[in-house]
Amino acid sequence: MQATVHRFDDETHAGSVLLDDGTEVHFDADAFEGSGLRLLRVGQRLTIEADGHEVRSMRIVGIGHDEAIR
């Protein structure tokens, strides 16, 4: 699913995203560090996989296993 970065702490690597319906979903450092991304900025669009109300993985569309950048 798609989400927008809502908060991101550069020190802890935790934060939250907003789903398109406005629901806030939190992520911890493990989800961020497993993404391979170096940083996030507020407003950035991501593709996420969530388990309930917590992000399990995130990536930028076009960057990831078997994906071409569009």
C-alpha positions in Angstrom: 0.0 0.0 0.0 1.0 3.6 -0.4 1.8 6.0 2.4 3.3 9.4 3.0 6.0 10.1 5.6 4.5 12.0 8.5 7.3 12.0 11.1 10.9 10.8 11.0 13.5 11.1 13.8 17.1 11.2 12.3 18.5 9.9 15.6 16.2 7.0 16.5 15.2 6.1 12.9 11.6 5.7 14.1 8.6 7.6 12.9 5.2 7.3 11.3 3.5 7.5 7.9 0.0 8.5 6.9 -2.1 6.2 4.8 -4.2 7.7 2.0 -7.3 7.6 4.3 -5.4 9.6 7.0 -4.6 6.7 9.3 -1.3 7.2 11.1 0.9 4.1 11.1 4.1 4.0 13.2 7.4 2.3 12.3 10.5 1.5 14.4 14.2 1.6 13.6 14.1 -2.1 12.4 11.6 -1.3 9.7 13.6 1.7 8.5 17.0 0.0 8.7 15.7 -3.0 6.8 14.5 -0.7 3.9 18.0 0.1 2.7 17.1 3.8 2.7 19.5 6.3 4.2 16.9 8.9 5.2 13.3 10.0 4.9 11.7 13.4 4.6 8.3 14.5 5.6 5.9 14.3 2.6 7.9 11.5 0.9 5.7 8.8 -0.7 6.5 5.2 0.1 5.2 1.7 -0.5 4.8 -0.1 2.8 3.7 -3.4 4.2 2.0 -3.1 7.5 0.9 -5.5 10.2 -2.0 -3.9 12.0 -0.9 -0.4 13.0 2.8 -0.9 12.6 4.9 -0.7 9.4 6.9 -3.9 8.8 8.7 -2.8 5.6 9.0 0.2 3.4 10.5 1.1 0.1 10.4 3.8 -2.6 8.4 2.8 -5.6 10.8 1.6 -8.3 13.5 0.7 -5.8 13.5 -2.8 -4.5 13.7 -6.4 -5.5 13.0 -6.8 -9.3 11.6 -3.3 -9.7 12.6 -0.9 -12.4 12.7 2.8 -11.5 9.8 4.6 -13.3 
